[in-house]
Amino acid sequence: MSWLYNFIRAFQIPDLRKKILFVLGIFVLFRLMANIPMPGIDTARIEQFFANNQLFGLLNLFTGGALDSLSIVMLGLGPYITAVIIMQLLTMIVPALERLYKEEGEAGRAKFNQYGRYLAVPFALLQGYGFLALLTQQQVIDRLSPEILITSLVTITAGTILLMWFGELITEKGIGNGVSLLIFAGIITGFPSSLRQLFLSYDPTRLPAYVAFFVMAIVIIAGVVYITEARRNIPVTYAKRVRGNKMFGGASTYLPLQINPAGVIPIIFALSLLTIPGMIASFLVGVGGAIGGIANSVQNFLVNPWGYGILYFLLVVMFTFFYTAVTFDPKSIATNLQKMGGFIPGVRPGASTSGFISFILNRILLVGALFLGTIAVMPSIVQGATGIVAFQFLLGGTALLIVVSVVLETLRQIRSQLQMREYDTF
């Protein structure tokens, strides 16, 4: 119960209380905006479309229900996440972007993130237009006039930019990562409706299935927490140095490598990539000819639970290795250790240290990648085993991983803030 004690203590400190209340205030604004529909659009026929479409139902979960109501923030942070994905991919083929991201420190990262914000604007316009065109073709909404279409696109883009600003405000003035917390707020919004659905669909004859469901949920949550917090510690020793009459160094510490160093980013990457072909196929399925046949095949493949699940699993595993390769550089870590007089016992400094770290990282990364892939497809497994649909996103799968990661990271930051203030009292 130490987390509850730390949370209560955080509200007793004025500075931390203001930060927490600021984050909660942003959440309230986000939920208000998610319930404001765009002008000129009737939302009466949209709920059935999302109920019958697994992919868009999952996207609606991450926007906190803002998508199926066609609110002014219907795209959520999707365009910004897509822009960041494109920028990360470009670092592999554009040397200037790679230097900017990896070698120019905080100033380079800030400029890199700024490019991502600029790129999010055209992506918001493109995704907004594609989604509205898809709904129009599926006869979910009536055909929009040019004036209403332009107004809707401007509103959608403005909503995405405003959420980006909210995320940066939370990161700067609140506690935790703003983008992650906004996604977290969108996910937990579905908890009351899932709870209501569970009570309304309760059948006493299926009590063993409910018990099995909740037992699986507890095991899954425990496994997610365990893997998220798991680390492989590499021992590091610093050589003794004499300066004047004083001796420095000689201490022993460790280099922690997380089992899941990529966090939830690979799952978000995979979801974003799965969204694009699904939207394009749905848009082209009525064209006819060879293009229509290919679009129909792609759509049927994504609708098939087995095909969608296998592709989802493989993309998550692939992006886990890719994202870690982009953000984690063993060579720079080995160079920094050598500059500070540190070394791994039994391993030569320099290239040998870099190779040793890469060897350890690849071994634990395989476990983390398989774990992420399994968690991503867990809702389908749980639903197939128990037949219970309610809470399938909240107690298994991507949403659970995001919720657990965000909660643990936020509690960790609250704990560090409390410890910092304890040191100030000495």
C-alpha positions as CSV (number, residue, x, y, z in Angstrom):
1,M,0.0,0.0,0.0
2,S,3.0,2.3,-0.3
3,W,1.6,3.7,-3.6
4,L,-1.5,4.8,-1.8
5,Y,0.6,6.4,1.0
6,N,2.7,8.3,-1.6
7,F,-0.4,9.4,-3.5
8,I,-1.9,10.9,-0.3
9,R,1.4,12.6,0.6
10,A,1.5,14.1,-2.9
11,F,-1.8,15.9,-2.2
12,Q,-0.4,17.2,1.0
13,I,2.4,19.1,-0.8
14,P,1.0,22.2,-2.6
15,D,3.3,22.0,-5.6
16,L,2.5,18.4,-6.4
17,R,-1.2,18.9,-5.6
18,K,-1.3,21.7,-8.3
19,K,0.4,19.4,-10.8
20,I,-2.0,16.5,-10.2
21,L,-5.0,18.8,-10.3
22,F,-3.7,20.4,-13.5
23,V,-3.6,16.9,-15.2
24,L,-7.1,16.1,-14.0
25,G,-8.3,19.5,-15.3
26,I,-6.8,18.6,-18.8
27,F,-8.6,15.3,-18.6
28,V,-11.9,17.1,-18.0
29,L,-11.4,19.4,-21.0
30,F,-10.5,16.4,-23.1
31,R,-13.7,14.5,-22.2
32,L,-15.8,17.6,-22.8
33,M,-14.3,18.0,-26.3
34,A,-14.8,14.3,-27.0
35,N,-18.5,14.8,-26.5
36,I,-18.8,17.9,-28.8
37,P,-19.9,16.6,-32.3
38,M,-18.6,18.3,-35.5
39,P,-21.1,20.7,-37.2
40,G,-23.5,19.4,-39.8
41,I,-23.1,15.7,-39.1
42,D,-25.8,13.3,-37.8
43,T,-24.3,10.7,-35.5
44,A,-27.3,8.4,-35.2
45,R,-26.1,5.7,-37.6
46,I,-22.5,5.7,-36.6
47,E,-22.6,3.5,-33.4
48,Q,-23.7,0.4,-35.4
49,F,-20.8,0.8,-37.8
50,F,-18.3,0.8,-35.0
51,A,-20.0,-2.1,-33.2
52,N,-19.6,-4.3,-36.4
53,N,-16.1,-3.2,-37.3
54,Q,-13.3,-4.6,-35.0
55,L,-10.5,-2.4,-36.3
56,F,-12.4,0.9,-36.0
57,G,-13.8,-0.2,-32.7
58,L,-10.3,-0.6,-31.4
59,L,-9.3,2.8,-32.7
60,N,-12.4,4.3,-31.0
61,L,-11.2,2.8,-27.7
62,F,-7.9,4.8,-27.9
63,T,-9.8,8.1,-28.7
64,G,-12.0,7.6,-25.6
65,G,-15.2,7.3,-27.7
66,A,-14.4,10.5,-29.6
67,L,-14.3,8.7,-32.9
68,D,-17.8,7.0,-33.0
69,S,-19.4,10.3,-32.0
70,L,-17.5,12.2,-34.7
71,S,-16.4,14.8,-32.1
72,I,-14.0,17.7,-32.7
73,V,-11.2,15.5,-31.4
74,M,-12.3,12.4,-33.3
75,L,-8.8,11.5,-34.5
76,G,-7.2,11.9,-31.0
77,L,-3.4,11.9,-31.2
78,G,-3.4,9.5,-34.1
79,P,-2.0,11.9,-36.7
80,Y,0.8,13.0,-34.3
81,I,1.7,9.3,-33.5
82,T,1.7,8.5,-37.3
83,A,4.0,11.5,-37.9
84,V,6.4,10.4,-35.2
85,I,6.4,6.9,-36.7
86,I,7.3,8.4,-40.1
87,M,10.1,10.5,-38.5
88,Q,11.5,7.5,-36.7
89,L,11.5,5.5,-40.0
90,L,13.3,8.4,-41.8
91,T,16.1,8.3,-39.3
92,M,17.1,4.9,-40.8
93,I,17.5,6.3,-44.3
94,V,18.2,10.1,-43.8
95,P,21.6,10.6,-42.1
96,A,20.9,14.2,-41.3
97,L,17.8,13.2,-39.3
98,E,19.7,10.4,-37.6
99,R,22.4,12.9,-36.5
100,L,19.8,15.3,-35.3
101,Y,18.0,12.6,-33.2
102,K,21.0,10.8,-31.8
103,E,24.0,13.1,-31.7
104,E,22.8,16.7,-31.1
105,G,21.5,16.1,-27.6
106,E,18.3,17.8,-26.2
107,A,18.4,20.6,-28.8
108,G,18.4,18.1,-31.6
109,R,15.6,16.1,-30.0
110,A,13.5,19.3,-29.6
111,K,13.9,20.2,-33.3
112,F,13.1,16.6,-34.3
113,N,9.9,16.7,-32.2
114,Q,9.0,20.0,-33.8
115,Y,9.3,18.4,-37.3
116,G,6.9,15.7,-36.0
117,R,4.4,18.4,-35.0
118,Y,4.6,20.1,-38.4
119,L,4.1,16.7,-40.1
120,A,1.0,15.9,-37.9
121,V,-1.0,18.7,-39.6
122,P,-1.1,17.2,-43.2
123,F,-1.6,13.8,-41.6
124,A,-4.6,15.1,-39.7
125,L,-6.1,16.5,-42.9
126,L,-5.4,13.3,-44.8
127,Q,-6.8,11.0,-42.1
128,G,-9.8,13.1,-41.5
129,Y,-10.7,13.3,-45.2
130,G,-10.1,9.6,-45.6
131,F,-12.3,8.7,-42.7
132,L,-15.2,11.0,-43.7
133,A,-15.0,9.7,-47.2
134,L,-15.1,6.1,-45.9
135,L,-18.2,6.8,-43.8
136,T,-19.8,8.5,-46.7
137,Q,-19.1,5.6,-49.0
138,Q,-20.4,3.1,-46.4
139,Q,-23.6,5.3,-46.2
140,V,-23.0,5.9,-42.5
141,I,-23.2,9.6,-43.0
142,D,-24.8,11.7,-45.8
143,R,-22.6,13.2,-48.5
144,L,-21.1,16.4,-47.2
145,S,-21.3,19.7,-49.0
146,P,-17.9,21.3,-49.8
147,E,-18.5,24.0,-47.1
148,I,-19.3,21.4,-44.4
149,L,-16.4,19.2,-45.5
150,I,-13.9,22.0,-45.3
151,T,-15.3,23.1,-42.0
152,S,-15.1,19.5,-40.7
153,L,-11.5,19.0,-41.8
154,V,-10.4,22.3,-40.2
155,T,-12.2,21.4,-37.0
156,I,-10.6,17.9,-36.9
157,T,-7.1,19.3,-37.5
158,A,-7.6,21.9,-34.9
159,G,-8.7,19.3,-32.4
160,T,-5.6,17.2,-33.0
161,I,-3.3,20.2,-32.6
162,L,-5.1,21.2,-29.4
163,L,-4.6,17.7,-28.0
164,M,-0.9,17.9,-28.9
165,W,-0.7,21.1,-27.0
166,F,-2.5,19.5,-24.0
167,G,0.0,16.7,-24.0
168,E,2.9,19.1,-24.0
169,L,1.3,21.1,-21.2
170,I,0.9,18.0,-19.1
171,T,4.6,17.0,-19.7
172,E,5.8,20.5,-18.8
173,K,3.5,21.5,-16.0
174,G,2.0,18.3,-14.7
175,I,3.4,14.8,-13.9
176,G,4.1,12.1,-16.4
177,N,4.2,11.9,-20.2
178,G,1.3,14.0,-21.6
179,V,0.7,11.9,-24.8
180,S,0.6,8.7,-22.8
181,L,-1.7,10.1,-20.2
182,L,-4.2,11.4,-22.8
183,I,-4.3,7.9,-24.4
184,F,-4.7,6.5,-20.9
185,A,-7.6,8.9,-20.2
186,G,-9.3,7.7,-23.4
187,I,-8.9,4.1,-22.5
188,I,-10.3,4.2,-19.0
189,T,-13.3,6.2,-20.3
190,G,-14.8,2.9,-21.5
191,F,-14.6,1.2,-18.1
192,P,-18.1,2.3,-16.9
193,S,-19.8,1.2,-20.1
194,S,-18.0,-2.1,-20.0
195,L,-19.1,-2.6,-16.4
196,R,-22.7,-1.8,-17.3
197,Q,-22.5,-4.2,-20.2
198,L,-21.2,-6.9,-18.0
199,F,-24.1,-6.5,-15.5
200,L,-26.7,-6.3,-18.2
201,S,-25.5,-9.5,-19.9
202,Y,-24.9,-11.5,-16.7
203,D,-26.2,-15.1,-17.0
204,P,-26.1,-17.2,-13.8
205,T,-25.6,-20.4,-15.9
206,R,-22.3,-19.0,-17.2
207,L,-20.8,-18.5,-13.7
208,P,-17.8,-20.8,-14.4
209,A,-16.9,-18.8,-17.5
210,Y,-17.0,-15.5,-15.5
211,V,-14.8,-17.0,-12.8
212,A,-12.4,-18.3,-15.4
213,F,-12.4,-14.9,-17.1
214,F,-11.5,-13.0,-13.9
215,V,-8.8,-15.5,-12.9
216,M,-7.3,-15.1,-16.4
217,A,-7.5,-11.3,-16.0
218,I,-5.6,-11.4,-12.7
219,V,-2.9,-13.6,-14.1
220,I,-2.6,-11.4,-17.2
221,I,-2.4,-8.2,-15.1
222,A,0.3,-9.7,-12.8
223,G,2.3,-10.9,-15.8
224,V,2.1,-7.4,-17.4
225,V,3.3,-5.7,-14.2
226,Y,6.1,-8.3,-13.7
227,I,7.5,-8.0,-17.3
228,T,7.1,-4.2,-17.3
229,E,9.2,-3.9,-14.2
230,A,11.7,-6.7,-15.0
231,R,15.3,-5.6,-15.7
232,R,18.6,-7.3,-16.5
233,N,21.3,-5.6,-14.5
234,I,24.8,-5.5,-16.1
235,P,27.5,-4.9,-13.4
236,V,29.7,-1.8,-14.0
237,T,32.9,-0.9,-12.1
238,Y,34.5,2.5,-12.2
239,A,38.3,2.7,-12.0
240,K,40.0,4.7,-9.2
241,R,41.4,8.0,-10.1
242,V,43.7,10.3,-8.0
243,R,43.4,14.0,-8.2
244,G,45.7,15.9,-5.9
245,N,45.3,14.4,-2.4
246,K,41.9,12.9,-3.2
247,M,40.9,9.6,-4.7
248,F,37.8,9.3,-6.9
249,G,35.9,6.3,-8.4
250,G,36.3,2.7,-7.4
251,A,32.5,2.3,-7.0
252,S,30.5,-0.5,-8.4
253,T,27.0,-0.1,-9.9
254,Y,25.0,-1.7,-12.7
255,L,23.5,-0.8,-16.0
256,P,19.8,-1.8,-16.0
257,L,18.3,-3.1,-19.3
258,Q,14.6,-3.5,-19.3
259,I,13.0,-6.7,-20.6
260,N,10.6,-4.5,-22.5
261,P,12.6,-1.4,-23.4
262,A,10.2,-0.2,-26.1
263,G,7.2,0.1,-23.8
264,V,3.9,0.4,-25.7
265,I,5.3,2.2,-28.7
266,P,5.6,-1.0,-30.9
267,I,1.9,-1.7,-30.4
268,I,0.9,1.8,-31.3
269,F,3.1,1.6,-34.4
270,A,1.5,-1.7,-35.4
271,L,-2.0,-0.3,-34.9
272,S,-1.2,2.8,-37.0
273,L,0.1,0.7,-39.8
274,L,-2.9,-1.7,-39.7
275,T,-5.3,1.3,-39.9
276,I,-3.9,2.6,-43.2
277,P,-4.5,-0.5,-45.4
278,G,-7.9,-1.1,-43.8
279,M,-9.1,2.4,-44.5
280,I,-7.7,2.3,-48.1
281,A,-9.3,-1.1,-48.8
282,S,-12.7,0.0,-47.4
283,F,-12.5,3.1,-49.6
284,L,-11.6,1.2,-52.8
285,V,-13.7,-2.0,-52.3
286,G,-16.6,-0.5,-54.4
287,V,-14.4,0.6,-57.4
288,G,-14.5,-2.8,-59.1
289,G,-12.1,-4.5,-61.4
290,A,-8.6,-5.7,-60.2
291,I,-8.3,-2.9,-57.7
292,G,-11.6,-3.6,-56.2
293,G,-10.8,-7.3,-56.0
294,I,-7.4,-6.6,-54.2
295,A,-9.2,-4.2,-51.8
296,N,-11.8,-6.8,-51.0
297,S,-9.1,-9.4,-50.3
298,V,-7.3,-7.0,-48.0
299,Q,-10.5,-6.2,-46.2
300,N,-11.5,-9.8,-45.8
301,F,-8.0,-10.6,-44.5
302,L,-8.1,-7.9,-41.9
303,V,-11.7,-8.9,-40.8
304,N,-10.6,-12.5,-40.3
305,P,-9.6,-12.8,-36.7
306,W,-6.8,-15.3,-37.5
307,G,-5.3,-13.2,-40.3
308,Y,-5.5,-10.0,-38.4
309,G,-4.1,-11.5,-35.2
310,I,-1.1,-13.1,-36.9
311,L,-0.3,-9.9,-38.8
312,Y,-0.7,-7.9,-35.6
313,F,1.6,-10.2,-33.7
314,L,4.3,-10.1,-36.3
315,L,4.2,-6.3,-36.6
316,V,4.5,-5.8,-32.9
317,V,7.5,-8.2,-32.7
318,M,9.2,-6.5,-35.6
319,F,8.6,-3.0,-34.3
320,T,9.9,-3.9,-30.9
321,F,13.3,-4.7,-32.4
322,F,13.1,-1.7,-34.8
323,Y,12.2,0.9,-32.1
324,T,14.8,-0.4,-29.7
325,A,17.5,-0.3,-32.5
326,V,16.5,3.4,-33.1
327,T,16.4,4.6,-29.5
328,F,19.0,2.4,-27.8
329,D,22.6,2.7,-29.1
330,P,25.0,0.2,-27.3
331,K,28.0,1.9,-29.0
332,S,27.3,5.3,-27.5
333,I,26.7,3.7,-24.0
334,A,30.1,1.9,-24.3
335,T,31.8,5.1,-25.3
336,N,30.3,7.1,-22.4
337,L,31.3,4.3,-20.0
338,Q,34.9,4.5,-21.3
339,K,35.0,8.3,-21.0
340,M,33.9,8.1,-17.4
341,G,36.3,5.4,-16.5
342,G,33.7,2.6,-16.2
343,F,34.0,-0.9,-17.5
344,I,32.1,-4.2,-17.3
345,P,34.2,-6.8,-15.3
346,G,35.7,-9.3,-17.7
347,V,34.9,-7.3,-20.8
348,R,37.4,-4.9,-22.6
349,P,36.3,-1.3,-23.0
350,G,35.1,0.0,-26.4
351,A,33.9,-2.3,-29.1
352,S,33.9,-5.4,-26.9
353,T,31.7,-3.6,-24.4
354,S,29.3,-2.5,-27.1
355,G,29.1,-6.1,-28.5
356,F,28.5,-7.5,-25.0
357,I,25.7,-5.0,-24.4
358,S,24.2,-5.8,-27.8
359,F,24.4,-9.5,-27.1
360,I,22.5,-9.2,-23.7
361,L,20.0,-6.8,-25.2
362,N,19.1,-9.1,-28.1
363,R,18.5,-12.0,-25.8
364,I,16.2,-10.1,-23.4
365,L,14.6,-8.3,-26.3
366,L,13.3,-11.5,-27.8
367,V,11.4,-12.2,-24.6
368,G,10.0,-8.7,-24.5
369,A,9.0,-8.8,-28.2
370,L,7.2,-12.1,-27.8
371,F,5.5,-10.8,-24.6
372,L,4.3,-7.6,-26.4
373,G,3.0,-9.7,-29.3
374,T,1.1,-12.0,-27.0
375,I,-0.4,-9.2,-25.0
376,A,-1.5,-7.5,-28.3
377,V,-3.6,-10.5,-29.4
378,M,-4.7,-11.5,-25.8
379,P,-8.3,-10.0,-26.1
380,S,-9.1,-12.5,-28.9
381,I,-7.6,-15.4,-26.9
382,V,-9.6,-14.4,-23.7
383,Q,-12.8,-13.9,-25.6
384,G,-12.4,-17.3,-27.4
385,A,-11.7,-19.1,-24.1
386,T,-14.5,-17.6,-22.0
387,G,-16.9,-16.2,-24.6
388,I,-17.1,-12.9,-22.6
389,V,-16.8,-9.7,-24.6
390,A,-17.0,-7.1,-21.8
391,F,-13.7,-5.9,-20.5
392,Q,-11.8,-7.7,-23.3
393,F,-9.8,-4.5,-23.9
394,L,-9.4,-3.4,-20.3
395,L,-8.3,-6.8,-18.9
396,G,-6.2,-8.0,-21.7
397,G,-4.3,-6.6,-24.7
398,T,-3.0,-3.3,-25.8
399,A,-5.1,-1.2,-23.5
400,L,-4.1,-3.1,-20.4
401,L,-0.4,-2.7,-21.3
402,I,-0.8,1.1,-21.8
403,V,-2.8,1.5,-18.6
404,V,-0.3,-0.5,-16.5
405,S,2.7,1.3,-18.1
406,V,1.3,4.7,-17.6
407,V,0.2,4.1,-14.0
408,L,3.6,2.6,-13.1
409,E,5.5,5.5,-14.7
410,T,3.3,8.1,-13.1
411,L,3.6,6.6,-9.7
412,R,7.4,6.4,-10.2
413,Q,7.5,10.1,-11.0
414,I,5.4,10.9,-8.0
415,R,7.7,8.9,-5.8
416,S,10.8,10.6,-7.3
417,Q,9.2,14.0,-6.7
418,L,8.5,13.1,-3.1
419,Q,12.1,11.9,-2.6
420,M,13.5,15.0,-4.1
421,R,11.5,17.1,-1.6
422,E,12.7,15.0,1.3
423,Y,16.3,15.7,0.3
424,D,15.5,19.4,0.2
425,T,14.6,19.3,3.9
426,F,18.2,18.2,5.0
